[in-house]
Amino acid sequence: MATKQIHSFLLLVSSNFIAKAAWAVSQFILVRCVGTNNFGILVTLWSISTITASSSDLGTSQVLLREGARQPKISHQTALQVQNIQIFLTIFLFFLLVISIILCMPNIDLNPYDKLIIIVTAIAAPLIDRFQYIYTVFCQVSGNLQIYAKNRAAYFLSLLVIFATMSISGIANNLTTISTVYTSATLSAIFIMAKKTWAILPRQHEKQVFLSTWNLIKEGFPYLSLSLLAIAYGRIEVTALGLAGYHQLAGIYHLTYQIILLFFSISGMLFTVTYPRLYRHCGKVSFLNEDFRDTVRWLALITCICFPLMFIYSDQILIILGGKEITGYHDIFRILSCFILLLPGAAILNFLLPLDLQPARVKADIIG
């Protein structure tokens, strides 16, 4: 990696560590305040919304990344198209989900007013937060990941401070308040990120837009398929458990899965930094070989070090993170830790995208 990319990667690693740690602690605070059953209600609603939110840009943000890296002059116009698509679909999906959940998820033991507020706010938060994917692409195209890194870290630290303050003051046992505060904080963070990232997009305009909106959506379809498949991991299980009424187990499963995702976030950060350069190689294998070897070697090393520790000390880790209430579920955590073994393989699949082999990547993910 070049010096600038190494700096960006280290910045992302540090900010992501802060963000993930702050979010993990925030969730454990909420579990202790409201109990695993009520927390399970929240994560079930978040999971349903997150799965749906993954389709809200129809994969067009990744088309923006690919073409913006190759043709920076068209990035500003394409970015505007992508954002408009996501705004329209987000509004549509929000109302569709709220109505569907009110009708299909009656087993929430709350009064009608609180139930409505929790459903509305819990569904809104992941849909709003999904915009950060677009604004991350803006940063990638512009070659400036500092805005993304700093804003995401600040957002999760703010949530931690807010939830800790609510816990100390004794108001964190109210699901309605928690869900409303979380959604409000998410909306504020996305607004700030939108304002800052728009300012750094390349401003060279061309007379012709690179793709019509329809062709942009058509180009984004393989990426949409990948987003839906990727976001399903961990979310389908939580959704199924929650809809079946097993709210406590849904909460436990969600918490343990978040720890596993920490390791996959390392690969995600690496590709966040390198994707623009990989796309600029225009699918030429000879230019991608060095990146491929370095990436797989480093991730294989991380896997060899971390997996045995996670598998052997799963019960101790849960005791430290969640207390006695969830230690009886360490076998779930132990089994899920086996996903870490797939980390180098997942990185290999990521190289199919800069090779312009999106259909092959979709097939591989479907099989997975």
C-alpha positions, 0 to 999 in steps of 0.5 A, a space after each residue: 500500500 502507498 503511504 497515503 493508503 496506509 495512513 487512511 487504513 490506520 485512521 479507519 482502524 482506530 476510528 472503527 475500533 472506537 466506534 465498535 467498542 462504543 456501540 458494543 458498550 452502549 448495547 450492553 448498557 441497554 441490556 442491563 437497563 431494559 433486560 434481554 427481552 425488551 432489548 430483543 424487541 428493539 434488535 428485531 425491529 432494527 434487523 428487519 429495517 436493516 435488511 430492508 435498508 440494504 436495498 434502499 439505493 438499489 446498489 447504485 452507490 457502488 456504481 458511483 464508487 466504480 465509475 467515480 474512481 475511473 471518471 472523477 468528472 462525472 462523480 458529482 452528477 452521479 452522486 446526486 442521482 444516487 442520493 435522490 434514488 435513496 431518498 425516494 426509496 427510503 420514504 417508501 420503505 419506511 411506510 411499508 415497513 411500519 404498516 407491515 409490522 403493526 399488522 404482522 408483529 402483534 406480540 409486543 407487550 406494550 401499550 398501543 401508544 408506546 408500541 407505535 412510537 417504538 416501531 416508527 423510531 426503531 424502523 426509521 433509524 437503520 433506514 436513515 443510517 443507511 445513507 452513511 454508505 453513500 456518504 462513505 462512497 463520496 469520501 472514497 471517490 474524493 480520496 478523503 476518508 477522514 470525514 467518514 472516520 471522524 464522524 462515525 467515531 463521534 456518532 457512536 461515542 455520542 450514543 455511548 455518552 447519551 445512553 450512559 447518562 440515561 442509565 445513570 439518571 434512571 430513564 434508560 429503562 424506557 424503550 420509547 425514550 431509548 428508541 426515540 433518542 437513538 433515531 434522533 442522534 442518527 438523523 443528526 449524525 447523517 445530516 452532518 456527514 451529508 453536509 461535509 461530504 458533499 463539499 469534498 466531491 469533485 466539482 468538474 461538471 460534464 454536459 452529459 450525465 454518465 448514466 440515465 437513472 434507469 441505466 444506473 439502477 440497471 448497473 447497480 443490480 448486481 451490487 444490490 444483490 450482494 448487499 442483500 446477501 451480505 446484510 442477511 447474515 446475522 439479521 435473518 436469524 434475529 428477525 426469525 427469532 423475534 417474529 417467533 416471539 423469542 425476544 430474549 434469544 434474539 437479543 443474545 444472538 445479536 450481541 454475540 454476532 456483533 463481536 464476530 462482525 468486529 473481525 470482518 470490519 477489518 477486511 471492510 476497512 481495508 477494502 474501503 481504502 483500496 477499492 478506488 485504486 483497485 477499480 482504477 486498474 480496470 480489471 487488469 489482473 497483472 495490476 491486482 496481483 500484489 494487492 491480492 497477495 498482501 490482503 490474503 496474507 494479512 487476513 490469514 494471519 489475523 485469522 490464525 491468531 484470533 480464532 483459537 482465542 475466541 473459541 477457547 475463551 468464549 465464556 470468559 469473553 461473554 462474562 467480561 462483556 455482558 455479565 452473568 445474564 448471558 454467560 449461559 449462551 457461550 456455546 452460541 458464541 463459540 459456534 459463531 466464532 467459526 465464521 472468523 475462519 472465512 475471513 481470508 475467503 471473503 477477501 478473495 471474493 471481494 477481488 471479483 468486483 474490481 475484476 468486473 466479475 460481479 455476476 460471479 460474486 453474486 453466485 458465490 454469495 448465493 451459494 454461501 
